[in-house]
Amino acid sequence: MLVNFLYRESKSVRQLNKMLYLKQVDLYTQTIEDYSKLLQEEQQLFNSGKSTLFMVNLREISYINTRPYYMF
């Protein structure tokens, strides 16, 4: 009886871990997409003369630094 209970609990924990992992992957994916959009918008602002190279570089560094965390 205890073994069955422990098995069910461990199965629930594995399912919860999988669900949390998938949520984390979704969040990382969204973060990378957001940084990419920020970089593209900053580049457009720079091309139109409304931004600086410093800001473009800052956005690019933020985008690059986010990517290594998104590895499987």
Rosetta constraint file for C-alpha pairs under 8 A:
AtomPair CA 1 CA 5 HARMONIC 6.34 0.50
AtomPair CA 2 CA 6 HARMONIC 6.11 0.50
AtomPair CA 3 CA 7 HARMONIC 6.05 0.50
AtomPair CA 4 CA 8 HARMONIC 6.20 0.50
AtomPair CA 5 CA 9 HARMONIC 6.16 0.50
AtomPair CA 6 CA 10 HARMONIC 6.02 0.50
AtomPair CA 7 CA 11 HARMONIC 6.11 0.50
AtomPair CA 8 CA 12 HARMONIC 6.20 0.50
AtomPair CA 9 CA 13 HARMONIC 6.21 0.50
AtomPair CA 10 CA 14 HARMONIC 6.18 0.50
AtomPair CA 11 CA 15 HARMONIC 6.23 0.50
AtomPair CA 12 CA 16 HARMONIC 6.10 0.50
AtomPair CA 13 CA 17 HARMONIC 6.06 0.50
AtomPair CA 14 CA 18 HARMONIC 6.15 0.50
AtomPair CA 15 CA 19 HARMONIC 6.16 0.50
AtomPair CA 16 CA 20 HARMONIC 6.10 0.50
AtomPair CA 17 CA 21 HARMONIC 6.01 0.50
AtomPair CA 18 CA 22 HARMONIC 6.21 0.50
AtomPair CA 19 CA 23 HARMONIC 6.26 0.50
AtomPair CA 20 CA 24 HARMONIC 6.13 0.50
AtomPair CA 21 CA 25 HARMONIC 6.25 0.50
AtomPair CA 22 CA 26 HARMONIC 6.26 0.50
AtomPair CA 23 CA 27 HARMONIC 6.25 0.50
AtomPair CA 24 CA 28 HARMONIC 6.21 0.50
AtomPair CA 25 CA 29 HARMONIC 6.07 0.50
AtomPair CA 25 CA 70 HARMONIC 7.51 0.50
AtomPair CA 26 CA 30 HARMONIC 6.15 0.50
AtomPair CA 27 CA 31 HARMONIC 6.08 0.50
AtomPair CA 28 CA 32 HARMONIC 6.16 0.50
AtomPair CA 28 CA 69 HARMONIC 7.74 0.50
AtomPair CA 28 CA 70 HARMONIC 6.29 0.50
AtomPair CA 29 CA 33 HARMONIC 6.25 0.50
AtomPair CA 29 CA 70 HARMONIC 7.43 0.50
AtomPair CA 30 CA 34 HARMONIC 6.07 0.50
AtomPair CA 31 CA 35 HARMONIC 6.21 0.50
AtomPair CA 31 CA 66 HARMONIC 7.75 0.50
AtomPair CA 32 CA 36 HARMONIC 6.13 0.50
AtomPair CA 32 CA 63 HARMONIC 6.68 0.50
AtomPair CA 32 CA 66 HARMONIC 6.42 0.50
AtomPair CA 32 CA 67 HARMONIC 6.66 0.50
AtomPair CA 33 CA 37 HARMONIC 6.22 0.50
AtomPair CA 34 CA 38 HARMONIC 6.21 0.50
AtomPair CA 35 CA 39 HARMONIC 6.17 0.50
AtomPair CA 35 CA 59 HARMONIC 7.19 0.50
AtomPair CA 35 CA 62 HARMONIC 6.90 0.50
AtomPair CA 35 CA 63 HARMONIC 5.12 0.50
AtomPair CA 36 CA 40 HARMONIC 6.24 0.50
AtomPair CA 36 CA 63 HARMONIC 6.16 0.50
AtomPair CA 37 CA 41 HARMONIC 6.10 0.50
AtomPair CA 38 CA 42 HARMONIC 6.05 0.50
AtomPair CA 38 CA 59 HARMONIC 6.65 0.50
AtomPair CA 39 CA 43 HARMONIC 6.14 0.50
AtomPair CA 39 CA 56 HARMONIC 6.61 0.50
AtomPair CA 39 CA 59 HARMONIC 5.11 0.50
AtomPair CA 39 CA 60 HARMONIC 5.92 0.50
AtomPair CA 39 CA 63 HARMONIC 7.37 0.50
AtomPair CA 40 CA 44 HARMONIC 6.32 0.50
AtomPair CA 41 CA 45 HARMONIC 6.22 0.50
AtomPair CA 42 CA 46 HARMONIC 6.09 0.50
AtomPair CA 42 CA 51 HARMONIC 6.94 0.50
AtomPair CA 42 CA 55 HARMONIC 7.09 0.50
AtomPair CA 42 CA 56 HARMONIC 5.69 0.50
AtomPair CA 42 CA 59 HARMONIC 7.34 0.50
AtomPair CA 43 CA 47 HARMONIC 6.11 0.50
AtomPair CA 43 CA 56 HARMONIC 6.04 0.50
AtomPair CA 44 CA 48 HARMONIC 6.26 0.50
AtomPair CA 45 CA 49 HARMONIC 6.25 0.50
AtomPair CA 45 CA 50 HARMONIC 5.02 0.50
AtomPair CA 45 CA 51 HARMONIC 5.28 0.50
AtomPair CA 46 CA 50 HARMONIC 5.55 0.50
AtomPair CA 46 CA 51 HARMONIC 4.39 0.50
AtomPair CA 46 CA 52 HARMONIC 5.85 0.50
AtomPair CA 46 CA 53 HARMONIC 6.96 0.50
AtomPair CA 46 CA 56 HARMONIC 7.30 0.50
AtomPair CA 47 CA 51 HARMONIC 7.90 0.50
AtomPair CA 51 CA 55 HARMONIC 6.73 0.50
AtomPair CA 51 CA 56 HARMONIC 7.71 0.50
AtomPair CA 52 CA 56 HARMONIC 6.58 0.50
AtomPair CA 53 CA 57 HARMONIC 6.09 0.50
AtomPair CA 54 CA 58 HARMONIC 6.09 0.50
AtomPair CA 55 CA 59 HARMONIC 6.18 0.50
AtomPair CA 56 CA 60 HARMONIC 6.13 0.50
AtomPair CA 57 CA 61 HARMONIC 6.04 0.50
AtomPair CA 58 CA 62 HARMONIC 6.24 0.50
AtomPair CA 59 CA 63 HARMONIC 6.21 0.50
AtomPair CA 60 CA 64 HARMONIC 6.13 0.50
AtomPair CA 61 CA 65 HARMONIC 5.96 0.50
AtomPair CA 62 CA 66 HARMONIC 6.29 0.50
AtomPair CA 63 CA 67 HARMONIC 6.68 0.50
AtomPair CA 64 CA 68 HARMONIC 7.64 0.50
AtomPair CA 66 CA 70 HARMONIC 7.41 0.50
AtomPair CA 67 CA 71 HARMONIC 7.88 0.50
